[in-house]
Amino acid sequence: MVAAITARYWRLRMLEGGGTGQTTSLAELNLYDANETLIPKTGATVTASATWGGSETPPSAYDGNNATHWAGRTDTTGGVGWLQIDYGSDITVSGFGLVFRNELATIPGTAQLQYSADGSTWTDFSGVIRNKGVDDTHSPPPVSGVEYRYG
C-alpha cells in the first residue's frame, strides 16, 4: 500500500487499449483503505469517456460483480479512455485492485489511477500499469476473475 490519499473523484485512465488498441474492458475496479478493506461502492456515480453500449456500461466495472464488465473505446484521434468514480464526498484510498475479463485482447495495455478534488485537475495515484495489466515487477499475463493489487 502507498500513502493514503483523500479525494472525491477517482479515475482509471486507459493509456493504451488491448489487442487492436481501440478497445478496453474491465470487470471490476476496487479501491482499498489503509487497512486493505474494500471501500463500499454504494452511492458512487460511475461514468466513462466512451462505452460500447448494451450491458457493458461504466457502472458494470464498479458493481461488485466480476461477471459483469465495462467495455470502452479508446479515442481514435489519439485520446485516452477513462472510467471515473464520483463518491459525492471525499474518500481515503491507499491501494486499488483491477479484475480483468476473459479476453486478453481487451485488457488495457497500460493504465493509471488518478484522483481529483474537483473532477477537473487530476493527480497520478499510481505509476503506469504496463504489460497487459500487470505492473513492471510482474511478468505473467492477467487471469480472468483474479484481482491484481496495486498501490
N, C-alpha and C positions, 0 to 999 in steps of 0.2 A: 504494500500500500504506500501511496505517496502522501504528502501533506494534505490535510483536509482543505477543501475549497468550498465556500458558501456562495451560491448564486441561484437565481430564479430560473434561468434558461440554460439548457444543455443541448448540445448539437453534435451529432456524429457526421463528420464530413467524409464523403466518399471521394477520395482524390483520384482514384483510378478504378474503373469498373472491372468486372471479371470477364474472362473469355474474350468477347468481342470488344470490350472496353466501353460498351454502350449501356450495359445493364448492371444493376447491383441488387442483391437480395439479402435480407436479414430476418432470421426467425425471431430473435429477441435481443434487446439491449437491456442490460441490468446495471443499475447503479447501486453502489455499496457505501455504507457509512464507515466510520473509523473502527467499528467493532466487526467489520466484514459482514454486517447484516444487510440483507436486501432492503432497499428503500421502497416503501409501498408505492404502487403505481396508480392507486386510485386518485381521481381528481385531476390528473395531469392531462393537458391538451397536447396531442401529438400531430405534427404537420410535417410535410416534406417538400422539397423543391420540385419533385415530379413523382408520378406513380404510373404504373401500367394500368391500374384500374381494377374492376371486378372486386374480388375479395382480398386482393393484395394491397390493402390500404395502409397508410402510415401507422394507425393505432395497432395494427396486427403485429408490429415489431415491439410493442410495449404493452402487451396484454397478459403476460404470464403464461402463455400457451406456446410451447415450442413447435406445435403442429401448424400454427399459422405463421404468415410472414408478410413483410412489406417488400414489394418489388418496385424499384425505382429506375429511372433512366438517368444516365449521365448526359449532361447538356452537350449536344452535338457541336456546339460552337466553341467548345473548349472549356466550358464552365464545369463546376463540380456539383454533384448531388449531395443532399444532406437530409437527415432526419432530425427534427427538433422537438424537444420536450419543454413545455412551459408548465411549471408547477403552480403558478399563480402567486407564490411566495418563495422565499429562499429555502433551499435545502443544502445540507452539507454532505459532500461526496468525497470519498477517499480512494475509490477504485471503481472499476467497471468490468463488465463481462459481456462478451458477444457470443451468441449462439447462431450458427450458420445453418442454412437449409441444405438439402442433399445434392444440390447442383454446384459442383466446384466452379463451373463456368460463370456463375453469378455472384460468387463471393467477392467482396471488394478487394481489388489488388492492393490498394493502400487506403487507409482510413485514419481519421484523427478525431478525438473527442475534444470539444471546446466548451467554454462556459461564458455567460454574459449576465450582467446585472440588468441590462435594458433591452436585450434582444437585437441590438444593432452592432455593438462593439464586442468582438469576440477575442478570447484569450485561449491559447492552447493549454489543455489539461494534460494531454499525453504527447509523447513523441509520435511520429508517424508509424502506424502499424503496417508492416510490409509482408511480403512473401505469402501472398494468398491468405491473408487474415491472421497470421501469427506474427509475433514481434521478432525483432532481429536476433534474439537469443535462442529461438526455436527453429527447427527445420521441417518437421512433418506437416503435411497439409491438414487443414481443419477437418474435423469429423462432424457429420451432421448430428445435431442434438447434443453435442458436447460443448460446454461453456469454456471459453478461453478467457482467463482473467488478466487484466492489465492494471497498471497504476501502482 
